[in-house]
Amino acid sequence: MTIRLKSLCFAVILMSVSVASLARPLGITEGFRVYLDGRITCSGCSGGEVAIAEAVSNRVVARTMSGADGRFAFVNLRLLPGLYLIAGMAEEGNWQAAESLTIGPDSFNKRFTVLLQLQRVPTNDIDLGGFPLHFGVHQFFATCRDLTSHLPTAIRSSLSFGHRDVALPINDSVRPIYGSPKPLASPAFVDSLLSDLRTATTKEILLYVHGYNNTFDDAALSSALLRHGTSFDGVSLFFSWPSRGRLLAYWTDEREAARSTDDLEALLRLILTTRASKVNIVAHSMGSRIVTEALARLAADPRIAGATRPFGNVVLAAADIAPDTLRARIPGILKIADRVTIYYSRNDRATAASKVVHDTKVVGHDGINYASEAVDVIDATYTSTSLIAHSYIEERPVLNDVYALLHYNKPAAMRPLIPFDDFYRIAPLACNR
């Protein structure tokens, strides 16, 4: 079977039909009288503006200013039943936050109190506009893509570094805003990591490695979603290898992923020079191949595989890797990492397609049996609402578990999961609501 035909087979398995949803716009000429007050807080700011907007249309229906102590209140407020966004922006500018508010039949004359804890939004190279609709995420990157190329496909280049901020939307009707990549030479990159580690609450690093069919923008967005979704308060960065970012380029992506292991290994060695208390890694899909091979190589270096393990949690989500390959690499990984957590889903159509084209089991679809207290296998089959169910690492049920893993460093047996003989299961989606 030719590469083109194999890629076509892979794509056919992933084809899906999307259904558009309809929403009735909310009005503001009538509705329930409600009372809304609260406070906005942030480090180094003194009060600001608070606005209420319809979640569907983002139309602002009310505004008010807080006092210098951050306290605010809306009077004579009438709202129809529906979902609203309560957003705050500090007078100093690039501090924003938003919370949701649901108005139902029982909301008449009801009082709501909202606490808006403002976060800094990157504004050096991002135009956020007027109404605060985004959360800012600051992050670094390393890539073996040629970021100067304007060709429609990815071009491989030598390893380069920088930072790229992303402003995440507060709801699905708003698009993310990408800052321009800001290149950093290798010494400046390390210095910036060290500077951010010194001021970070957690002296740890979180590295995200993407999978097949991802552009540089996709990688930046997924990394930002991971950091924000887990409330990680250390230093965040992502490694982007030259995936073609196209559905029909699976086999090309496989070759590029294999060629990118040297670059990731070089990045990891560079990161270790920061002496962060721990380096945590989250790999998605085909990225699991790159991460596990690079870590296995580092484990063979006696200067790294010493008494103190420099890596904390290694998370493999929807791993597009054969069980035998992963099983052979785990012993080395555990010499330099505290824990390996593996998420799989039998509803994952992408890894199901990989099973077909490779004629073998795939960890991200079938899981893996591995007897070790430092390895947790988590069934995420019932956690995704998407048709392909491959990016569940970005959905709330799995993010909740990754949050518990990163913040409390507890094994699966000590997290709110459903235990089975040789794996754990995240509760079905209806139970997570």
N, C-alpha and C positions, 0 to 999 in steps of 0.2 A: 504494500500500500504506500503510495507516495506521500510525502510530507503535506502537500496541499490537500490531498484527499483526507488524510488523518485529521488535519486542522478543521476541515469542513465537517467531518463527523463529530468532532468535539463541539463545534459551534451549534450543530443541529440539536444536540442533546440539551444545550442551554437556552434554546429559543423559547420565548415566553410572550404572553399577551398581557399588556397592562390595561387596567380599567380606571378611567378617570372618575374622580369623585366630585359630587356637586355639593355646594354649600350655599345656604341661603344667607345673604348679607344681613347683618344686624342693623336695626335702626336705633335712633337715640331720642326720638320725639316722645316716647312713652316708655314705660317699664317700671321695675320695682325701685322704690327708694331704698338705698343702702347707705351705710356709713363706713367710710374707709379712712383709716389713719395708719400711721406707722413711723418708721425712722429709716433714714439712709445713713450708712456708715462707711468710712474708708480711712486709710492711713494718710494723714496729711491734707485732708480736705474739710471744708466747713460748709455743709449744706449744699443744696442744689435743686434741680427741677425734677418733678415726678409727673409722669404722663400715663394715662390709661388709653389703651388702643384695642380695637377689635382684633382678635387673633387671626381671623380669616383674611380681612382686608388691610390690616395694619393701620386703619384710619383712627386717628387720635380723637377721642371723645371728651377728654377732660385733661386739664393741666393744673398744676399748682407748684408753688415754691415752698421749700422747707425753710425752717428757721436755721440759725447758725448752729444749733445743736443737732440738726438733721431731722427733727420731727416735722411731720406734715399731716394734713387732714383735708379731706374733701367734704364739702357741705352741699346739700341740695343735689345729691347725685342720684340720677335715675338710669338704670341699666336693664335692658331686655335680657332674658335668659340666654346664656351662651358662654363662650370662653373669651377671656380678656387677658391682656398682658399689662402688668404694672411695671413700668420701666423708670429707672432713675439715672440721672446724669449729674455729676458734680460740677459746680461752677468752674472748677479748675480745668475741666475739659475731658481729658481722656480717662475718666473713671466711669464705668457703667455697670448696671445690673438689671435683671428683669426677673419677675416671678409671674406665674399664671394665677388667674382667679376665675373660678367657675360660678356663674350666677344661675341658680335654679329656682323652682317654684317656692322653695322654703326660704328664699333670701330676703323676703319683704321685711324692711325695717331691721335687717340684720347688720351687725357690726363686724367688720373685717379689719384685722391688724396685720400689716405686712412689714417685714424687715428686709431691706435691700442692702446687702453687703456688696459694695461696689468693688469691681476688679479693674485693674489697669488695662486699657485697650491700646494696642500698638497703633500709633497715629503718625509715626514719622513718614511712612510711605503708603498709608491707607486713608482714603477719604471716606469717612463714615457717614457723612451727611448730617442732617439735623437730629431726627428722633433716634434715640439709642435702640438699635435692633440687633446688636451683635455683642458677643463675648470675645475679648481679645486673648489670643494664645501666642506667647512668645516661644520660639523653638529654634534650635540649630539644625543644620543638615550636613550630611556628607553624601557625595554622589560620584558615580563613575559615568554619569551622563555628560554629554557636551551641552552645557546650558547656553552656549553662545550660538548654537545651530538653530536656524529658522526652518529647517526641513520638517515635514510633517511626521517623520519617524524618528525614533530615538537613535542617537549616535553615541557610541562608546568613547570615553575620554579617560584621562588619568584622574585619580581621586582628587576631588576638590571639596572645599568646605565653605560654610557661611551660615547665615541665619535667615529664616523666612517666617515672618509672622502671618497668622491667619486670623481673621475676625469671623467667628462662627455665628450663624443666624440663630435667633432665639426661637424661631419656629420655621416650619417647612416652606412657608410662602416667601421667605427671604433667602437670597443666595449668599453663600459665603464670599468674603472679600479677601483676596490674596495680596499680600505685600510682595514687592519685587524681591527676588533673591539678592542678598547682600553678601558678596564673596568675602572670605577671610583667608589669608594665608595660614598655613599650618600652625606657626607659632602663635599668631593672633587668635586662631580658633581655640587652641588650648588655653591661652590666657583668658579668653572670654568664658570658657567653661569654668575655669577656676574662679573667676570673678562672680559668676552666677551661683556657684556652689557655696561661696562664702556667705552670700546673703540669703540663700534658700533656707526654708524651714527644715526641709529634709536634705541631708547632704548626700543624696543619691541621684543617680542618672537613670532615666527611662529612655531606652532606644527602641524605636519601631522599625521593622523591616517588612516591606509590602510584598505582595505576591504577583501573580500573572495578571496581565491586562490592566496595568496601572501606569498612568502618566506621572510626571513629577508633581503636578497639581494634586492628583489623586493621593499620592503619598503624603503630601503636606497636610491635606485635609484629614486623612485618616489618623495621622499622628496627632493632630490638634484635637480631634474628637476623642481619642484615647486619653490624652492628658486631661482634657476638661471633664470627660465622663467619669474618670476615676479620681478627680480632684487631686491629682498628683502634685505635690508641692516641692518637688526637687527640680532638677534640670532635665528638660526634654529635648530629644533630637530624633531625626529619622535618617535612615540610609536608603537611598533610592538608586537602584540598579537600572540599566537601560531596557526595561520592559517596553515592548512596542506599543502597549496601551490599546491593543486591538483584539477583538474576539478571535479572529482567524489566525492570530500569530502565536498560538500556544507552543508549537514546536520551536519556533525561533526564540521565544521567551525561555524555554528550557535550556537552550544552549547559552543564552546570555546569563541566566541565573548561575549556571555552572562556572562560567568565566568570571563571575563577580565575587567568588569566595575569597580570592586573594585580596581584593579591595576591602571587603568587610573585615578580614583578619587584620589588615593594616590599621583600619579604623579602631578596632577593639584594642589593639596594642597602644594606640595613641590615647584612647580614652583612659586606659589604666594608668597612664602617667599622671592623671589628675588626682589619683588616690582618693577618689570618691568612696564613701563608706561602703556602698554597694552599687553595682551596675545591673539594672534589671532590663531584660530584653523581651519584647513581644514580637513574635514572627507570625505572619499570616500567610496561609496557602503555600505557594511555591517558595516564599521567603524562608520557610522552615528548613528547606534543603540547604540554603546558604548559611543560615545561622548555625545549624547543628554541625555542619562540616567545619566551619570556622572555629567553633568552640572545641571540637574534637582535636583540631590541630593545636590550639593553644594549650590544651590539656597535656599534650606531649612535650611541652616546654617546661623543664624542671624549675625555671625561674618564676613561672606563673602557677604551676600546680604545687604550691607549697602548703604550709600549715593553714594559712588563712585563705579562704575562698573569696576571690574578688567579685564574683558575680552572685547576685541574690536569686531572684526569681527569673526563670526562663519559661516563657509562656508560648506554647505552640497552638495556634487556633486554626482550625480547618486545614491542617497540615497536608499538603500534597506531596507525600513521601511514603514509600513502602514501609510496612512494619519492620521487616528484617533490617533495612537500612538504618532506621531510627534505633532499633534495639541494639545494634552494634555500636552506635555512637553514644548512647546514654551513659555507660560506665565512665567514659572519659569526661563527659560534661559534668557529672556529679563530683569529679575531682576538683572542679573549679567553681561550681555553682551550688547554692544551697538546696534548690528545689526545681523540679521540672513539672509543669502543669500542662496537660494536654486536653484540649477541647475538641470534641468531634460531634457530628450530627448525621444521622441517617437520612435526613431530609435535604442534605447539602447536594444540590444537583451538579455543582462544579466538580467536587471530588468524586461524585458518582460517574461523571463523564471521564475523569482521569482513570478510574477503574476500568472502564471499557477500552480506552485507547492503549492502556498499558497491560491489560489482561492480568491484573494483580490487585490484591487488596490495597487500600489507601487509608492511612491513619486517620485523616480528617473525616472519613466516612464510616470506617469500621471500628475505630478505636485501636487499642493495643493492650496486650497483657504484659505487664512488667512488674515483677515482685520487688518492690522497694518502698520503704517508708518515705523516701524523698521524691517519689514520682506519684502524681495524682492524675487519674484519668477521669474526665468529666464529660458526661453525656449532655449535650446541649440541643438535643433533637427537637425539643418542644419550646424553644425560646425565640424563634424568628417569625416575623410576620411577612417576610418577603418571599417571592415565588422561588427564587434560586436558593435562598437560605444559606448563602456562603459567607456573608459579611456580618454574622451575628456577633462578632467581637465588638461591633459598634452599636449594638442594641442593648437596652437597659438591663435585662436579666443577666447577661454575661458580664457586662460592665460592673454590675453590683458585686459579682463574685471576684472579679479582678481587683476592684476597689478593696475588698476585704483582704485579698491576698497581699496587695502592695502596702496597705496601711498597717495591717496587724501581723503579717507574715505567719499566718496560721495554716496548718495542713487542712486538706479537705474535710477530714474527720472533725475538725473544730470550727467548720463554717456551716451555715444553714443550708445543707445539701441533703438529698435523699440517698442514703447508703445502700449499696448492693454488694455482692460478694467481692468483685474485683474492680469496681468503678463507682462513681457517684453521679447523681443526676441533679441538674438544676430543675426546680419545680416548673411544671407546665406554665405557659405564659399567663393563663387566666389566674393562676395563684400568685403571680408577681404583681398584679395590678393593685 
